[in-house]
Amino acid sequence: MKLTFKSVFAATAVTLLASGAHAQSSLDQLLEEVKQNRVSEAKLDKKREAEFQSARADKQALLRTAKANLKAEEARGDRLAKQFSDNEVTLTEKSTELDMATGDLGEMFGVVRQAASESYGRIATSIVSAQFPGRAAFLKRMSEESEGLPNIRELEDMWIALQTEMTESGKIARFNTEVINLEGGSSQQEVVRIGAFNLVGEVGYLVYDDQEEKVQPLGRQPDEFQAETARELYASTSGVIPTFVDPSSGAILGLLKQKATWQERYHAGGPVGYTITVMLVIGLLIGFYKIITLTLISGKMRSQLNNPGSPSSSNPLGRVLKVYNENKTADTENLEMKLDEAILKELPTIESGINIIKIFAAIAPLLGLLGTVLGMIATFQQITLFGTGDPRLMAGSISMALVTTAQGIIAALPLILMHSIVAGRSKSIVHILDEQTAGIVAAHAESEKA
């Protein structure tokens, strides 16, 4: 079937008419919506404008209030400034009147304040305060906090405090107080006060801590003979007891705490010092052993000299005499050789250990010198690392150097003495054997000639 041009044109015209009608309807709706939105926005703008007008009225009221307050404060500031100025004038006038009224009392106040400050420093650190605590509190207030003139009561209290210090410094008193233990805790103990110098308790000297206002034992007591006199004074009830007193009120005792004991000095020698000690002990043990054995041998030989006819095998001389009895028929030369051989057999037993003592006596000073060198090497190493600002850093190494030298010398002296004693006794025994052997050979030679 064929479509004609007219039919196609008619269909297209109908379609365009339908589309145009639909578009016209959408534009009408859009126009209507715009008109409605315009009315709504106008109403919203009027509402916002009304709210702004209302808030503007409130802000104006706040501004007026703030301006009124500012004006009132400025007026108050002017009044206060005028009042401050008037007060300054009044204060100056009153200060002038006070200076004129006090006169020389102002100078007296300065003197009293200075005296109170000096008295506080003396009384607060005095061991008398251990017996009378709290004496320095009012002196501290007078020297630091007081702004006015001291009254009669305060002047009398300062006078009494100074008088008490002067009077008690010449007394030996006993009183009970709290003593802090070195292990911790505290206990009530009886304490003896020697004037203003020292405190003595059960363990010896005590010290007073003026910061804590407590009494505590000295960290390390001085030498035993000094501490013993303090304990004797503590235990006594009457009489004259000699004791050591520290005139510096404990400063010297504090320095004695830093003094090294003999035990600490010994350990300062380190391994070298221990080696020297071992050598000394071994050498002395060998020496005492040889002295005992040689003394016994010498006693047996003296007994044998009293009875040469019956020789005994328990002593060297008896064994030599037995060799003589076994070789009486030999000629003089052979007999002499036999006796010399018997003496040579006895020498190792007699002289054993003597050379060891001699060697130890020679090595001990050398070990001390070795400790000295090692200590000086360590000292220079510390100087290289830390400089020479603090000598205490080098004290340990220098102590090692000096202590090992002293230990070597101390060990060598008794070892040399021991070696001399032992060698002398062994030589006396050998001399007796030689003397008896020579006599036997001489008697045998005479008998052969006869």
TAWOGI-V123342 format. One record per pair of residues at least 12 apart in sequence whose C-alpha atoms are under 8 Angstrom apart, sorted by the first residue. I is the first residue (numbers start at 1). GAP is how many residues later the second one is. D is the distance in Angstrom with one decimal. If there is no record, write none. Layout:
i = {I;I}
gap = {GAP;GAP}
d = {D;D}
This chain:
i = {105;106;109;109;112;113;113;114;116;116;116;116;116;117;117;117;117;117;119;119;120;120;120;123;123;123;124;124;125;125;125;126;126;126;127;127;127;127;127;127;127;127;128;128;128;128;128;128;129;130;130;130;130;130;131;131;133;135;139;168;168;169;169;169;169;170;170;171;171;171;172;172;172;172;173;173;173;173;174;174;174;174;175;175;175;176;176;176;176;177;177;177;177;178;178;179;179;179;179;180;180;180;180;181;181;182;182;182;189;191;192;194;196;197;197;197;197;197;197;198;198;198;198;200;200;200;201;201;201;202;202;203;203;204;204;204;204;204;204;204;205;205;205;205;205;206;207;218;218;218;219;220;220;221;221;222;222;222;226;226;229;229;229;229;230;230;265;265;266;268;268;268;268;269;269;269;269;269;269;270;272;272;272;272;272;273;273;273;273;273;273;276;276;276;276;276;276;277;277;279;279;280;280;280;280;280;283;283;283;283;284;284;284;284;286;286;287;287;287;287;287;287;290;290;290;291;291;291;294;294;294;295;297;297;298;300;300;301;301;301;301;304;304;308;316;316;316;317;319;320;320;320;320;320;323;323;323;324;324;324;328;331;332;332;332;335;336;336;339;340;343;343;347;350;351;351;354;354;354;357;357;357;357;358;358;358;360;360;361;361;361;361;361;362;364;364;364;364;364;365;365;365;365;365;365;366;367;367;367;368;368;368;368;368;368;369;369;369;371;371;371;371;372;372;372;372;372;373;374;375;375;375;375;375;376;376;376;378;379;379;379;382}
gap = {44;43;40;41;38;29;30;29;23;24;26;27;42;22;23;25;26;27;20;43;16;19;20;12;13;42;12;86;83;84;85;70;84;123;66;69;70;71;72;80;81;122;37;40;41;65;67;68;84;47;78;83;84;85;44;46;80;26;19;27;28;25;26;27;28;25;26;22;23;24;20;21;22;23;19;20;21;22;16;17;18;19;15;16;17;12;13;14;15;12;13;14;38;36;37;35;36;37;38;34;35;36;37;35;36;34;35;37;12;43;42;51;53;48;49;50;51;52;53;47;48;51;52;30;31;34;16;30;33;29;32;14;28;13;14;17;23;24;26;27;12;13;16;22;25;12;43;35;36;39;38;36;37;35;36;31;34;35;17;18;12;13;14;15;13;14;134;138;137;128;131;132;135;102;130;131;132;134;135;130;95;96;98;99;132;95;98;130;131;134;135;88;91;92;131;132;135;130;134;81;85;80;84;131;132;135;73;74;77;132;73;130;131;134;67;71;66;67;70;131;132;135;63;64;132;130;131;134;56;131;132;130;18;19;131;14;15;14;15;16;17;13;14;13;27;30;117;116;23;19;22;23;113;117;15;16;19;14;15;116;116;117;109;112;113;106;101;105;98;97;90;91;83;76;72;75;65;68;69;58;59;61;62;57;58;61;52;55;50;51;52;54;55;50;43;44;45;47;48;40;42;43;44;46;47;42;37;38;41;36;37;38;39;40;41;35;36;39;29;30;33;34;28;29;30;32;33;28;27;22;23;24;25;26;21;22;25;19;15;18;19;12}
d = {7.8;7.7;5.9;7.0;7.9;6.2;5.0;6.8;5.4;7.3;6.3;5.4;7.2;6.9;6.9;7.7;4.9;7.9;7.2;7.2;5.6;5.5;6.1;7.4;6.2;7.2;5.6;6.2;8.0;7.9;5.3;6.5;7.8;7.8;7.9;5.8;7.2;7.3;7.4;8.0;5.9;7.6;6.9;7.0;7.4;7.8;7.6;6.0;8.0;7.7;6.8;6.9;7.1;7.0;6.7;7.4;7.4;6.8;7.0;6.2;7.3;7.8;4.1;4.6;7.9;5.0;7.5;7.9;6.7;5.0;7.0;5.5;4.7;5.5;5.7;5.2;6.9;7.7;6.7;5.6;4.6;6.3;5.6;5.5;6.7;6.5;5.5;4.4;6.0;5.8;6.6;7.1;7.8;7.1;6.7;6.8;5.0;5.3;7.7;7.2;6.3;4.8;7.4;6.5;7.0;7.5;7.0;7.7;7.7;7.9;6.4;7.9;6.6;6.6;5.9;5.7;6.8;4.3;7.0;6.6;6.5;6.0;6.6;6.4;7.5;6.5;7.9;7.4;6.5;6.7;7.0;7.3;7.2;7.6;8.0;7.0;5.7;7.6;5.7;5.6;6.5;6.0;6.8;7.1;6.7;5.1;6.7;7.9;7.8;7.9;6.6;7.8;5.2;7.9;7.1;7.2;6.2;7.2;7.3;6.3;7.9;6.8;4.9;6.9;6.0;7.2;7.7;7.0;7.1;7.1;6.2;5.3;6.8;7.4;7.4;4.7;7.5;5.5;5.1;7.0;6.7;7.3;7.8;5.9;6.8;7.6;7.7;7.8;5.5;6.5;7.9;5.8;6.9;7.8;6.9;6.4;6.9;7.8;7.3;6.2;7.5;7.3;8.0;5.5;7.8;7.0;7.2;5.1;6.6;6.5;7.8;7.9;6.7;7.1;6.6;7.3;7.9;7.5;7.0;5.9;7.0;6.6;7.6;7.9;6.5;7.8;6.0;7.7;7.2;6.7;6.8;7.8;6.2;7.7;6.5;7.7;6.1;6.2;7.3;6.0;7.5;7.0;6.5;7.6;7.9;6.3;7.8;6.2;7.6;6.4;5.8;6.9;7.9;7.9;7.2;6.7;7.2;7.9;6.9;8.0;7.9;8.0;6.5;6.5;5.7;7.1;7.8;6.1;6.6;7.9;7.0;7.9;7.5;6.0;7.7;6.3;6.4;6.8;6.6;6.3;7.7;7.6;5.8;7.2;6.7;6.0;7.5;7.2;7.1;4.5;7.4;5.2;5.7;6.9;8.0;4.7;7.0;6.2;5.7;6.9;8.0;4.2;5.5;7.8;6.5;7.2;7.6;7.9;6.4;4.6;4.1;7.0;6.5;4.4;7.4;7.3;5.8;7.7;6.7;5.5;5.3;6.9;6.9;3.7;6.3;6.4;6.2;6.8;7.0;4.7;5.8;7.6;5.4;4.5;6.7;6.6;6.4;5.9;5.5;5.4;6.6;6.6}
